[in-house]
Amino acid sequence: LQGVRLHVPAGQASPTHHCTTSQGRPSRRLHCADMADCTLPTTKKERDCFLILAVGGCYVGKTGLLLKFSDSTFDGCVKTYNVGCVYKVLRLEGTEVRLCVMDTFGHPRFRKGNADWYPKARGIVVAYDVTDQGSFNRLSGWLEHLDTNGGKDACKLLVGCKNDLTAKKTVDYDAAMAFADERGLQLFETSAVDGTNVDEAFTAIATEIMRRSAPSTGGTGPTSASVRADGDQPANQSSWFSRLFNKS
């Protein structure tokens, strides 16, 4: 997968998932590894990346969103463990900013494990499914969960996924915008199928991270960005999570 850098330990096979698309056609196989086995480049410049988490309930579209952001093809059927983490580089006001976006599991039993990463994240994308009113109704619970488990200071962004399914849409945009405005958050309705607002959403959260970082770096907050794929990172033998975040 272009833009997805995954490492499988020697001697271990990559798990695969088989599924069919909404049209009943077999989906392509997607290979994956444990998220902790993603590799990171070795130089200090390359290690200076922003960790962004994608959180939200099961089946809301987080993984498809990340696949599209990685410039891979999204065919409508994929499991969370098929991605792990995605690398991209944004150019913000002449400065290259490396993003490392980590997928998370949406099932409640994984929340404790997910929460270990909240304090380390510079940004958190909170996703819901525009065709599932229940997933939107649970956003308040997700935001409270983030704030009480170390993610209060991270930049947050609301993302409505599957916006291409217009005939099935149940979450009203105006209601979602009012919810976002009440909490001081930006909102993007996206589609992993046609790419609508995918790059724009991640550009927005990266820009906000840079803006908040400006006092300590002496820079000024960027106002625009161009996105390019980052497909040329050299591999590293150790877990980049351990190296970058001192997680043993």
Long-range contacts (C-beta under 8 A, 24 or more apart in sequence): 1-30, 1-67, 1-70, 1-72, 1-83, 2-70, 2-71, 2-72, 2-229, 2-231, 3-69, 3-70, 3-71, 3-72, 3-86, 3-87, 3-88, 3-229, 3-230, 3-231, 4-67, 4-70, 4-72, 4-83, 4-84, 4-85, 4-86, 4-87, 5-38, 5-39, 5-85, 5-87, 5-233, 5-235, 6-31, 6-32, 6-33, 6-37, 6-38, 6-39, 6-84, 6-85, 7-33, 7-37, 7-38, 7-39, 7-235, 8-33, 8-37, 9-33, 9-37, 15-81, 17-78, 17-79, 17-81, 17-82, 19-77, 19-78, 19-79, 20-77, 21-75, 21-76, 21-77, 22-76, 22-77, 27-75, 27-76, 27-77, 27-78, 28-73, 28-75, 30-78, 30-79, 30-82, 30-83, 31-82, 32-81, 32-82, 32-83, 32-84, 33-84, 34-84, 35-84, 35-85, 35-102, 35-103, 35-241, 36-239, 36-241, 36-242, 37-84, 37-239, 38-84, 38-85, 38-239, 38-240, 38-241, 39-233, 39-235, 39-236, 39-237, 39-238, 39-239, 39-240, 40-100, 40-233, 40-236, 40-240, 40-243, 40-244, 41-233, 41-234, 41-236, 42-234, 42-236, 46-98, 46-233, 47-240, 47-243, 47-244, 48-98, 49-87, 49-97, 49-98, 49-99, 49-100, 49-244, 50-97, 50-98, 50-99, 50-100, 50-122, 50-123, 50-206, 50-209, 51-100, 51-102, 51-117, 51-120, 51-121, 51-122, 51-123, 51-244, 51-245, 52-99, 52-100, 52-101, 52-102, 52-121, 52-122, 52-123, 52-124, 52-125, 52-202, 52-205, 52-206, 52-209, 53-101, 53-102, 53-104, 53-114, 53-117, 53-118, 53-121, 53-123, 53-124, 53-125, 53-151, 53-154, 54-101, 54-102, 54-103, 54-104, 54-124, 54-125, 54-127, 55-104, 55-106, 55-114, 55-124, 55-125, 55-126, 55-127, 55-142, 55-146, 56-106, 56-126, 56-127, 56-128, 56-135, 56-142, 57-106, 57-128, 57-129, 57-135, 57-138, 57-142, 58-105, 58-106, 58-107, 59-106, 59-129, 59-132, 60-106, 60-127, 60-128, 60-129, 60-132, 60-135, 60-161, 61-127, 61-129, 61-161, 61-162, 61-190, 61-192, 62-103, 62-104, 62-106, 62-125, 62-127, 62-161, 63-103, 64-161, 64-192, 64-193, 65-125, 65-127, 65-159, 65-161, 65-190, 65-192, 65-198, 65-201, 66-101, 66-103, 67-192, 68-192, 68-195, 68-198, 69-101, 69-198, 69-199, 69-202, 70-229, 71-229, 74-192, 74-193, 76-193, 80-104, 80-105, 80-106, 87-230, 87-233, 88-202, 88-227, 88-228, 88-229, 88-230, 89-228, 89-230, 90-202, 90-203, 90-206, 90-225, 90-226, 90-227, 91-225, 91-226, 91-227, 91-228, 92-206, 92-207, 92-210, 92-222, 92-224, 92-225, 93-219, 93-220, 93-222, 93-223, 93-224, 95-210, 95-219, 95-222, 97-206, 97-209, 97-210, 98-230, 99-202, 99-206, 100-240, 101-125, 101-202, 111-145, 115-145, 115-149, 115-150, 115-151, 116-247, 118-146, 118-149, 118-150, 118-151, 118-154, 119-150, 119-151, 120-245, 120-247, 121-151, 121-154, 122-154, 122-155, 122-209, 123-154, 123-155, 123-156, 123-157, 123-205, 123-206, 123-208, 123-209, 124-151, 124-154, 124-155, 124-156, 124-157, 125-156, 125-157, 125-159, 125-201, 125-202, 125-205, 126-156, 126-157, 126-158, 126-159, 127-158, 127-159, 127-160, 127-161, 128-158, 128-159, 128-160, 128-161, 128-171, 129-160, 129-161, 129-162, 129-171, 130-160, 130-161, 130-162, 130-163, 130-165, 130-169, 130-170, 130-171, 130-176, 130-189, 131-162, 131-165, 131-168, 131-169, 131-170, 131-171, 132-170, 132-171, 133-170, 133-171, 136-160, 136-171, 136-176, 136-179, 139-179, 143-183, 155-205, 155-208, 155-209, 155-212, 156-185, 156-205, 157-185, 157-186, 157-187, 157-188, 157-201, 157-204, 157-205, 157-208, 158-185, 158-186, 158-187, 158-188, 159-187, 159-188, 159-189, 159-190, 159-201, 160-187, 160-188, 160-189, 160-190, 161-190, 161-191, 161-192, 162-191, 162-192, 163-189, 163-190, 163-191, 163-196, 163-197, 164-191, 164-193, 164-194, 164-196, 199-227, 202-227, 203-227
